[in-house]
Amino acid sequence: MRTKQIRPEKQKYEFELYISRGYDEVTGKEYILFKFLTTKVFMNFIYTVNVTPKIDLVNKEISFKVEGLSAPVISLAKSGRAVFEYRLYNFRNTEYSLKMQKQDFEKNLFKLKINKSSMKLTRQPANKFIMIII
């Protein structure tokens, strides 16, 4: 007799994107940190999220293409979520188009307003594959 296979509960979002400010002690510059995480927790390895950034500060466009996951280089077993981090230097305090694209060409368009003391999303799509947390 076969046992019934238990499937994990389907998540509302595949990825989370944490956006925060930081300061680089070495360069003496402020930056915006974009930290991508999977909502899925991997039990054997911590994978890396493969993301290709495309930044156009002149036209106020920030794009990230989420291309999938890659296996870790080291062979130590460890559980956790897949991660990718990107630091954006030389930004201006203005509103940016924040475009997210998945490997299967699903796209989400957000508007990110950066002020001197705060950041906020001014536009979000109704159906999105990524949850943005500031």
Helices and strands as residue ranges (DSSP letters): E 15-24, E 29-42, E 48-56, E 61-70, E 80-88, E 95-102, E 107-114, E 119-123, E 130-133
